[in-house]
Amino acid sequence: MKLSFAGIYIGDHADPEGLGRGDAQMIIVTGSVTAKPDTVDALRQASLDHVHRSRTEDGCISHSVQVDCENPLRLFFYERWRDMASLKTHFVQPGSVEFIAAVRELASASDAISLYEASEVAA
């Protein structure tokens, strides 16, 4: 089943309604975008602005963006959210909607976002 929030394609999931209903302590989100050579600086700045804004949202445990060492045009996102409700709220924030618009303008490609339920394991 195709999974999306606020018109943003998230990816395929066998049971998207089941996400966030298990014993998981957090939702992990990964995704990436690849900039056009002439837009990499603008996309990197838009990504950093989005990350910094997202970190202030209720339910955000962590939110980061990294440059791919093998492809410096590719930016990789890693996020941890308290629960699915927090993540859904995040996707409809005006800043998130603006960021997606910037990605559509500045990126040459973007991968579907992947969602995972996770629990911390004691070492």
C-alpha positions in Angstrom: 0.0 0.0 0.0 1.3 3.5 -0.9 1.8 5.6 2.2 1.8 9.4 2.1 1.1 12.3 4.4 0.1 15.8 3.2 0.6 14.7 -0.4 4.2 13.6 0.4 4.9 10.0 -0.9 6.4 8.1 2.0 6.8 4.7 0.5 5.1 1.3 0.5 4.0 -0.3 3.7 2.0 -3.5 4.1 -0.1 -2.1 7.0 0.4 1.7 7.4 -2.5 2.0 9.8 -0.6 -0.5 12.1 2.4 1.8 12.3 2.7 3.3 15.8 0.4 0.7 17.4 2.9 -1.8 18.6 5.3 -1.8 21.6 7.7 0.4 19.7 9.2 3.3 21.7 9.8 5.5 18.6 9.4 5.8 14.9 12.6 6.1 12.8 12.5 7.9 9.4 15.1 7.7 6.7 15.3 9.3 3.3 17.6 11.0 0.9 17.6 13.6 -1.8 20.1 14.3 -4.5 20.8 17.9 -5.5 21.5 19.2 -8.9 25.2 20.3 -9.2 24.2 24.0 -9.3 21.7 23.7 -6.4 23.7 21.7 -3.8 24.4 24.7 -1.5 20.8 25.9 -1.6 19.5 22.4 -0.9 22.0 21.8 1.9 20.9 25.1 3.5 17.2 24.4 3.1 17.8 20.9 4.6 19.7 22.4 7.6 16.9 24.9 8.2 14.3 22.1 8.1 16.3 20.0 10.5 16.8 22.8 13.0 13.1 23.8 12.8 12.0 20.1 13.2 14.1 19.6 16.3 11.9 22.1 18.1 8.7 20.2 17.4 6.9 18.2 20.1 7.8 14.5 19.7 11.0 15.0 17.8 13.7 12.9 19.5 16.4 13.7 16.9 16.5 15.0 13.3 19.7 15.2 11.2 21.0 15.5 7.7 24.3 14.2 6.4 26.3 14.5 3.2 26.9 11.1 1.5 30.7 10.5 1.4 30.4 8.6 -1.9 28.1 11.2 -3.6 28.5 14.7 -2.2 25.3 15.8 -4.0 23.2 13.3 -2.0 21.8 14.3 1.4 20.7 11.6 3.8 18.1 12.2 6.5 17.7 10.3 9.8 14.9 11.2 12.2 13.5 9.7 15.4 10.0 10.5 16.5 8.2 9.7 19.8 5.1 8.3 18.0 3.2 8.3 14.7 1.0 11.1 15.8 4.0 13.4 16.2 5.3 12.4 12.8 2.0 13.0 11.1 1.8 16.5 12.8 5.4 17.2 11.6 4.5 16.4 7.9 1.7 19.0 7.9 3.6 21.8 9.5 4.0 24.8 7.2 7.8 24.5 7.4 7.7 20.9 6.3 5.4 21.7 3.4 7.8 24.6 2.4 10.8 22.2 2.6 9.1 19.6 0.3 8.4 22.4 -2.2 12.1 23.4 -2.0 13.2 19.8 -2.5 11.0 19.5 -5.6 12.6 22.6 -7.0 16.3 22.0 -6.0 16.7 18.2 -6.2 17.4 16.0 -9.2 16.1 12.9 -7.4 14.6 11.9 -4.0 14.1 8.4 -2.6 10.9 7.4 -0.9 11.0 8.0 2.9 11.2 4.8 4.9 9.5 4.4 8.3 10.5 1.9 11.0 9.1 1.1 14.5 11.9 0.6 17.0 12.6 0.0 20.6 15.8 0.7 22.4 17.7 -2.4 23.4 19.7 -2.4 26.6 23.4 -3.2 26.0 
